[in-house]
Amino acid sequence: MKAVVFHGRNNVSVDTVPDPVIKEPTDVIVKISSTAICGSDLHLYDGFIPTVEHGDIFGHEFMGEIVEVGNDVKELAVGDRIIVPFTITCGRCEYCTSGKWSLCDNTNPNKEIAEKFMGYSAAGLYGYSHMFGGYCGGQAEYARVPFAETSVFKVPKELPDEKLLFLTDIFPTGWMAAKNADIPEGGTVAIWGAGPVGQFAIRSAFMQGAGRVIAIDRFPERLAMAREAGAETIDYEEDTKVSEALKEMTNGRGPDACIDAVGMEAHGAGGLGGFMDVYDKAKQAVMLESDRPAALRQILYCAKKGSTVSVAGVYGGLSDKFPFGFAFNKGLTLKMGQTHVQKYVPELLKRVENGEIDPSFVITHHLNLDEASRGYEIFKKKEDGCIKVVLKP
């Protein structure tokens, strides 16, 4: 089969690789109908996530049709159309049974690597390094799906892929970001980053009762998409004093909640002086710092006293010059983590079926799988108005 294969920093190609096979009786094989490039994939592509190896297959947003099932699979069958959440879950450990699906105890076969790095291992993830299981990703023609009955969801055949694909990651991620933010009814939330996750966080915040959403970004097409959803916007390149702009927009009080939808490759001074951007990029380039927390620094500075900061953007490990004292002295609550996708899919699928939201709004580019290298380039460089790329095998 063909798949998107990593060959080093900023270098992927579509190669012919062995077809996936059933390894465990709880596996299924899915023929992929749609897959997407995620902002999290760029962290791999840029070489900032540890334990990514040459030859790894990328991709954790995918869906398709089951073509083979393992002997213990009873509730799924060949021909079923499924979406595959990026978190792989056993369904029976204390984390799965308490709704904390992304912390599953049993789906990372390489948990000893994660334990050495983080102390404890979270769930296995598709196409996201050997520290998270070394699973082949879904930017391919076929994929092996382990723990299938407790990980995937059957979906209606009448809905197009484009309305369902993002239930695998970015829609639940934006939804959980808004949930974690504890936005008061009718309150104001500021969202840093108007990329795909930020766009879903904007819409999720409104659906959850926010009165105002303020989106902070620098790309005109992203800011325009945010305004289409009803958000107010700040272009942080034109209005460099983001904190002052937020105070002015909120009568000096600040936003009731903040969301970081940027993560570890943020740009900008981050509220601590212009030198910090250069500092972070230099240290990250030589792997003396894994993350560039510019957005998070600024958020902790701008956050209202006693409010909640929700972190949906991915961070890989170590961040320097982190202003923890800001959070402490202002009494902030920080909530974060990989998304508990399985917790939110049933509700969000109903919202899609009812026409409350059409997630396809975020797609700007459809490409064939063979064009994946170009897709990564335009997505990374934000060329041609690119916000979200969907690949068709």
C-alpha positions in Angstrom: 0.0 0.0 0.0 0.9 3.7 -0.2 1.6 5.7 3.0 3.1 9.0 4.2 6.5 8.1 5.6 8.9 10.2 7.6 12.5 10.5 6.3 13.9 13.2 8.6 13.1 16.7 9.6 10.7 18.4 7.1 10.9 15.4 4.8 8.0 13.1 4.2 7.2 11.1 1.1 4.5 8.8 -0.1 6.1 5.3 -0.3 5.0 1.8 -0.9 5.0 -0.1 2.4 3.7 -3.5 3.5 0.0 -3.8 4.0 -1.2 -3.9 7.6 -2.2 -7.3 9.1 -4.2 -8.5 12.0 -1.8 -9.0 15.0 -4.2 -9.3 17.9 -7.7 -10.9 17.9 -9.2 -7.4 18.9 -7.8 -5.8 15.7 -9.6 -4.7 12.6 -8.1 -3.5 9.3 -9.7 -0.3 7.8 -9.5 0.8 4.2 -9.1 4.6 4.6 -11.4 6.9 2.7 -10.2 10.2 4.2 -7.4 11.3 6.4 -6.1 14.7 7.3 -2.9 16.6 8.2 -3.1 18.0 11.8 -1.1 20.7 13.5 0.2 18.1 15.8 1.7 16.3 12.8 3.8 19.4 12.2 5.6 18.8 15.5 6.7 15.4 14.2 7.5 16.8 10.8 9.6 19.6 12.3 11.5 17.0 14.4 10.5 18.2 17.9 8.8 15.1 19.2 11.2 12.5 20.6 11.3 8.9 19.4 10.1 9.5 15.9 12.1 7.3 13.6 12.8 7.2 9.9 10.2 5.0 8.2 7.4 5.9 10.6 3.9 6.4 9.0 2.2 9.6 10.1 -1.4 10.5 10.6 -4.0 10.3 13.4 -7.1 11.7 11.8 -8.7 9.1 9.6 -11.8 7.1 8.8 -12.9 4.4 6.4 -14.4 1.0 5.9 -13.6 -2.2 7.8 -12.2 -4.8 5.4 -11.0 -7.5 8.0 -11.7 -8.3 11.6 -9.9 -10.2 14.3 -11.4 -13.4 15.9 -12.5 -11.6 19.0 -14.3 -8.8 17.3 -18.1 -9.3 17.6 -19.7 -5.9 17.4 -17.9 -4.7 14.3 -18.1 -6.3 10.8 -16.6 -6.1 7.4 -18.3 -3.3 5.6 -18.9 -1.1 8.6 -18.0 2.5 8.2 -16.0 3.9 11.1 -14.2 6.9 12.4 -11.0 6.2 14.3 -10.3 8.5 17.3 -6.6 9.3 17.6 -6.5 7.9 21.2 -6.3 4.1 21.4 -8.4 2.8 24.4 -8.9 -0.5 26.1 -12.3 0.5 27.6 -11.7 -1.4 30.9 -8.9 0.3 32.9 -9.6 2.9 35.6 -9.0 5.8 33.3 -11.2 4.5 30.5 -14.1 3.6 32.8 -13.9 7.1 34.5 -14.0 8.9 31.1 -10.3 9.8 31.0 -9.8 7.9 27.8 -6.6 9.5 26.6 -4.8 8.3 29.8 -5.6 4.6 29.1 -3.3 2.2 31.0 -3.2 -0.6 28.5 -2.8 0.6 24.9 0.9 1.7 24.8 3.1 -1.3 24.2 6.1 1.0 24.7 5.0 2.5 28.0 8.5 2.0 29.5 9.7 4.8 27.2 7.0 7.2 28.2 7.5 6.3 31.9 11.2 7.2 31.7 10.3 10.5 30.0 7.2 11.5 31.9 6.9 9.3 34.9 3.8 7.5 33.7 2.5 6.6 30.3 -0.7 7.9 28.6 -2.7 6.0 25.9 -1.2 4.8 22.7 -1.7 7.2 19.8 -1.7 6.6 16.0 1.4 7.8 14.1 2.7 9.8 17.0 6.2 8.4 17.9 7.4 5.3 19.6 7.0 6.8 23.0 3.2 6.6 22.4 3.3 3.1 21.0 5.0 3.2 17.7 1.6 2.6 15.9 1.5 3.2 12.2 -0.6 6.2 11.4 -3.6 6.7 9.1 -2.1 8.8 6.3 -2.2 5.7 4.2 -4.5 3.5 2.1 -5.0 1.0 5.0 -4.4 0.9 8.7 -4.5 -1.6 11.5 -6.8 -0.5 14.3 -6.1 -2.2 17.7 -8.7 -2.5 20.5 -11.2 -1.8 17.8 -14.5 -2.3 19.7 -13.5 0.0 22.5 -11.8 2.6 20.4 -13.8 3.3 17.2 -17.3 4.4 16.3 -19.6 3.3 13.6 -21.0 6.3 11.6 -24.0 6.8 9.3 -23.4 6.0 5.6 -25.4 8.9 4.4 -23.2 11.6 5.8 -20.1 12.6 3.8 -16.6 12.0 5.2 -16.0 15.7 5.5 -18.7 16.1 8.1 -17.4 13.1 10.2 -13.6 13.1 9.8 -12.8 15.7 12.4 -14.7 13.8 15.1 -11.5 11.8 15.3 -9.5 14.7 16.8 -9.9 18.4 16.3 -13.7 18.8 16.9 -13.5 16.9 20.2 -10.3 18.7 21.0 -11.9 22.1 20.5 -14.9 21.0 22.5 -12.8 19.7 25.4 -10.8 22.9 25.4 -14.0 24.9 25.9 -15.2 22.5 28.6 -12.0 22.7 30.4 -12.1 26.5 30.3 -15.1 26.7 32.6 -16.6 29.6 30.7 -19.4 31.2 32.7 -22.8 31.4 31.0 -22.6 34.5 28.8 -19.0 35.0 29.7 -16.0 36.1 27.5 -13.3 33.6 26.4 -10.1 34.6 24.7 -8.6 31.9 22.4 -5.0 32.1 21.3 -4.6 30.4 17.8 -7.3 30.4 15.1 -6.0 27.3 13.4 -8.2 24.2 13.0 -8.4 23.5 16.8 -8.9 27.1 17.6 -11.8 27.3 15.0 -13.5 24.4 16.7 -12.9 25.9 20.1 -14.6 29.1 19.0 -17.7 27.3 17.8 -17.7 25.0 20.8 -17.5 27.9 23.2 -20.5 29.5 21.6 -22.4 26.2 21.7 -21.5 25.9 25.4 -23.0 29.3 26.3 -20.2 31.8 25.9 -21.4 35.3 25.2 -18.2 36.6 23.6 -15.2 34.9 21.9 -12.1 36.8 21.1 -9.7 35.0 18.7 -6.0 36.0 18.6 -3.9 35.1 15.5 -2.0 36.7 12.7 -3.2 35.1 9.5 -6.0 37.0 7.7 -7.8 33.9 6.5 -7.9 32.4 10.0 -9.1 35.6 11.5 -11.8 35.9 8.8 -13.0 32.3 9.5 -13.2 33.2 13.2 -15.3 36.3 12.5 -17.6 34.2 10.3 -18.4 32.2 13.5 -19.2 35.4 15.4 -15.8 35.9 17.2 -14.1 39.2 17.7 -10.5 39.2 16.6 -7.1 40.5 17.5 -4.2 40.4 14.9 -1.2 40.3 17.2 1.1 41.5 14.6 -0.9 44.7 14.1 -1.9 45.1 17.7 1.2 44.0 19.5 -0.1 44.9 23.0 -2.5 42.0 23.2 -2.9 42.4 26.9 -4.0 46.1 26.5 -6.3 45.2 23.7 -8.0 42.6 25.8 -8.4 45.0 28.8 -9.9 47.6 26.5 -12.4 45.0 25.1 -13.4 43.8 28.5 -13.6 47.1 30.4 -10.4 46.4 32.1 -11.4 43.1 33.7 -9.8 40.7 31.3 -11.4 37.6 29.7 -13.4 35.2 32.0 -11.4 32.3 30.5 -8.5 31.7 28.2 -7.7 28.8 25.8 -4.3 28.0 24.3 -4.9 26.4 20.9 -1.3 27.0 19.7 1.1 24.8 21.6 4.7 24.1 21.4 5.7 26.0 18.2 4.2 29.4 19.0 5.5 32.6 17.4 5.7 36.0 19.0 7.2 37.7 22.1 4.7 36.1 24.5 4.5 39.2 26.7 8.0 38.9 28.2 10.0 40.9 25.7 10.9 40.5 22.0 14.1 38.7 22.7 12.1 35.6 24.0 11.0 34.6 20.5 14.6 34.4 19.3 15.6 32.7 22.6 13.0 30.0 22.2 13.7 29.3 18.5 17.5 29.1 19.1 17.1 26.7 22.0 14.5 24.6 20.3 16.6 24.3 17.1 19.5 22.7 19.1 17.1 20.6 21.2 17.9 22.5 24.5 14.2 23.3 24.8 11.5 21.1 23.3 8.7 23.8 23.4 8.3 27.4 22.4 5.7 28.5 25.0 5.2 32.1 23.7 1.4 31.9 23.6 1.2 30.3 27.0 3.4 32.9 28.6 1.2 35.6 27.2 -2.0 33.9 28.3 -0.8 33.6 31.9 0.0 37.4 31.7 -3.4 38.3 30.2 -5.6 35.9 32.2 -8.1 37.4 34.6 -7.5 36.8 38.3 -9.1 33.6 39.5 -9.9 32.4 36.0 -9.2 29.2 34.2 -6.6 28.6 31.5 -7.4 25.6 29.2 -4.5 24.2 27.2 -5.4 22.3 24.0 -2.2 23.0 22.0 0.3 20.1 22.2 3.4 20.5 24.3 6.2 18.0 24.0 8.3 18.3 27.2 10.4 21.2 28.5 9.6 24.9 28.4 12.0 27.5 29.5 11.2 30.8 31.2 7.8 29.6 32.2 6.1 32.3 34.3 4.6 30.0 36.9 4.5 32.8 39.4 2.0 34.6 37.3 -0.4 31.7 37.6 0.3 31.3 41.3 -0.2 34.9 42.4 -3.3 35.4 40.2 -4.9 32.2 41.5 -5.3 30.7 38.1 -6.5 27.2 37.4 -4.8 25.3 34.5 -6.5 22.4 32.8 -5.0 20.5 29.9 -4.3 17.1 28.3 -4.7 14.9 25.2 -8.4 14.8 24.3 -10.7 12.2 25.7 -12.2 11.7 22.2 -14.3 8.7 23.1 -16.1 10.7 25.8 -17.3 13.4 23.4 -17.9 11.7 20.1 -21.5 10.5 20.8 -22.7 14.0 21.7 -20.8 15.7 18.9 -22.0 13.2 16.3 -25.6 14.0 17.3 -24.9 17.7 16.8 -23.5 17.0 13.3 -26.5 14.8 12.4 -28.9 17.5 13.7 -27.2 20.1 11.5 -26.1 22.2 14.5 -22.6 22.3 13.0 -21.0 21.2 9.7 -17.3 20.5 10.5 -16.3 20.6 6.9 -16.2 24.4 7.2 -12.5 24.2 8.2 -11.3 22.4 5.0 -9.4 24.6 2.6 -7.6 22.0 0.6 -8.4 18.5 -0.8 -5.4 16.6 -2.1 -4.7 13.1 -3.2 -2.6 11.0 -0.9 0.2 11.2 -3.4 0.4 15.0 -2.9 1.0 14.7 0.9 4.5 16.2 0.7 3.0 19.3 -0.9 0.2 19.3 1.7 2.7 19.3 4.5 4.6 22.2 3.0 1.6 24.5 2.3 0.1 23.6 5.7 3.3 24.4 7.6 4.0 27.6 5.7 0.3 28.7 5.6 0.5 29.1 1.9 -2.5 29.5 -0.5 -4.7 30.4 2.5 -4.3 26.9 3.9 -6.1 26.1 7.1 -6.9 22.4 6.9 -5.8 19.7 4.4 -7.7 16.5 3.7 -6.0 13.7 1.9 -7.8 11.2 -0.2 -6.0 7.8 -0.6 
